[in-house]
Amino acid sequence: MDYYLLSQLINGVIFGLIYALIALGLTIVFSIMRVVNFSHGEFYMLGGYTLYALTSGAVTFFSIPLSMPTIIGLPIAMVAVAIFAIAIERGMLRPIYTVRMDRPEEYAIILTFGLSLFLQYGALTVVGPYEMTPGAFWEGSKHILGDLYLAGDRLFATGVSVLLIGITIYFIYGTWTGRALMATAQNRVGSTVVGINTVRMNMIAMALAGLLAGAAGAAMAPIFLVYPDVGQIPVIKAFVIIVLGGMGSIPGAVVAAIILGIVESLGSVYISVAYRDVFAFLVLIGVLLFRPHGLFGQKERRA
Amino acid sequence: MTLFEKTTLALALVGGLAIPLFLHNEPYFIRVAASVLYFIILSSSWNLLLGYAGQLSFAHAAFAGIGAYTSGLLSAGFLGENICTGLIENSLGFVSDVLCGEGYSRDFRYGIHPLIGVFAACLVATGIGWCLGRMCLRTRGPYLALMTLGFSETVRLILQIEHDYTRGSLGLRIPYLWTTDDGLPNHAIGYFIMLALTVLTIFILYRLVNSEKGLYLKAIREDEDIAAVMGVDVIKWKVRAFVISSAFAGLAGALYAHLFVQVLAPQMLLILEMGLILAMTIVGGLGTLTGPVIGAILLVVLWEFMRDISPYAHMLLFATLVIVVMKFFRGGLFGLVSTWLKERNLIAKAPPFTVD
């Protein structure tokens, strides 16, 4: 087989897995809370900044510069972003389900969009518009097969995504908490009746989204660097992925992410590299024209 | 309308007309006033979509950018020598000479007149708005918000990538619509044109919102199913609201570009610009005609005061305001004031859920 095409396919799948990590949190939050989190890209950004702060030695903690190994920084960044996500859920999104309000969807989107602007411009004010490079996870480039070489960091990010996607899928489909999450996604009232604390499920979904987005941001930081609007393009791709996979579908998100990765990789080779980020939008148009409920989504039921 | 409302409206109009008379030697203030008007048009027309029809679009700044670029590219001679040769070039040059006097057509000889460009911009924004609306308003859910966010980033990327035509981030120089004798923009006339467009926008929105059509939109906002049961063609009216609001955005973007912005850059399509429009509408008061006007005036003035602090400070403040307003008083500033005014019978009490 043509090694060139094969290497592009592998590259596409790798990008797809990385996108899947970002999109997974978004789709989980949507399936549980019916809220599109527009600040998801900023969770991703915070993951990268936390890793940078912990590992680069630029930040001091009681006059000791923090320069721990990146591999330890990654889980700490995940937890930090998850705690932040829980705080956001408590402070901002909880009223959607505990208070009667008009048009909760509009409220959630505007609030998270405002939060996204706040975090972006907060980052610009605090650390400035500079691109920062945290240390590498796995230095050098690795030989895969033929004349295909991949950067160690990219392989590491792929490994992290595969691992975390696996754990998430196990958590959702294999544990009781995961089943409770699925039940909440299917029918909120019904799951309250059988004794599931649905407000707690919201919190778990947000925490999961924070963990995944923080992991993605931290694992990708050595590759794509860290700057205030680093999350903008990835989150738009995640939006495309969750629409393509069907809003709220977990397997859909993973499959759609890999499809998008391959489309981008092949498109940038055979059509134009500059248009790499535009293909996602073309995919989105295609989905909305021909299959508005996505690959794995269920057709909406009219009340 | 009560007497109080009429007086306020008249005062606002007189104030708007009087600004250039007092400040005609201060181009800075006229420019700020004109940017207030630009944002009033954008946030009012965006408010038609979110505040009245309940549809959230993030592409409003993108439509203003599309309008500006359409008109800018056409009038800056995007068609170039290959197409605009011979008769067309001569006739276009002649039209430009007649409309703008000598001195206009040196740099932009292959372009059409900006005024025609502005109409073209409005048409293009309407057309794209219709396509986008048809595509993502068929299904319910947050598709419009997701799609428009992707759309505006994509348009920005394309404008940046195709720098052979748009000059990308270098900026596209476009002709002024109205210049003084020395070739500089005539700020006072530009301001009056913007003011006229603002008044027209608000008048059209007022008529629309207080008609039967406005009732359809409000019904869709409150409950799409019930609106459909009551015989409102939900998809048709959602698309119409989207098209109207994008047409206004395209028109305002193109006119403002030709009157005050001489160099177009893809940065005017950034999500940041959308954030400004959103913040003005939300802070002023969603779902009212007065709200966006108050919001635009207040935030642009605040922004000018905060330029000294840091280039990012205004956006940080506006984002905080959006979060606070959404969380604690969703009616916005006008919502706070209007309860006080309603108690004193100064403005009409019942929300106009009926048609006169």
Chai-1 contact restraints between the chains, C-beta under 6 A:
chainA,res_idxA,chainB,res_idxB,connection_type,confidence,min_distance_angstrom,max_distance_angstrom,comment,restraint_id
A,V36,B,P142,contact,1.0,0.0,6.0,A-B,restraint_1
A,I109,B,L56,contact,1.0,0.0,6.0,A-B,restraint_2
A,I109,B,A145,contact,1.0,0.0,6.0,A-B,restraint_3
A,I110,B,M326,contact,1.0,0.0,6.0,A-B,restraint_4
A,L111,B,M326,contact,1.0,0.0,6.0,A-B,restraint_5
A,G114,B,A319,contact,1.0,0.0,6.0,A-B,restraint_6
A,G114,B,V322,contact,1.0,0.0,6.0,A-B,restraint_7
A,G114,B,I323,contact,1.0,0.0,6.0,A-B,restraint_8
A,L117,B,G275,contact,1.0,0.0,6.0,A-B,restraint_9
A,L117,B,A319,contact,1.0,0.0,6.0,A-B,restraint_10
A,F118,B,A319,contact,1.0,0.0,6.0,A-B,restraint_11
A,Y121,B,Y312,contact,1.0,0.0,6.0,A-B,restraint_12
A,Y121,B,M315,contact,1.0,0.0,6.0,A-B,restraint_13
A,Y121,B,L316,contact,1.0,0.0,6.0,A-B,restraint_14
A,L124,B,Y312,contact,1.0,0.0,6.0,A-B,restraint_15
A,T125,B,Y312,contact,1.0,0.0,6.0,A-B,restraint_16
A,T125,B,L316,contact,1.0,0.0,6.0,A-B,restraint_17
A,I236,B,G150,contact,1.0,0.0,6.0,A-B,restraint_18
A,I236,B,E153,contact,1.0,0.0,6.0,A-B,restraint_19
A,F239,B,L146,contact,1.0,0.0,6.0,A-B,restraint_20
A,A274,B,I161,contact,1.0,0.0,6.0,A-B,restraint_21
A,D277,B,L157,contact,1.0,0.0,6.0,A-B,restraint_22
A,V278,B,T154,contact,1.0,0.0,6.0,A-B,restraint_23
A,V278,B,L157,contact,1.0,0.0,6.0,A-B,restraint_24
A,F281,B,G150,contact,1.0,0.0,6.0,A-B,restraint_25
A,F281,B,T154,contact,1.0,0.0,6.0,A-B,restraint_26
A,L284,B,G150,contact,1.0,0.0,6.0,A-B,restraint_27
A,L288,B,M135,contact,1.0,0.0,6.0,A-B,restraint_28
A,L288,B,C136,contact,1.0,0.0,6.0,A-B,restraint_29
A,P292,B,T139,contact,1.0,0.0,6.0,A-B,restraint_30
A,A303,B,D225,contact,1.0,0.0,6.0,A-B,restraint_31
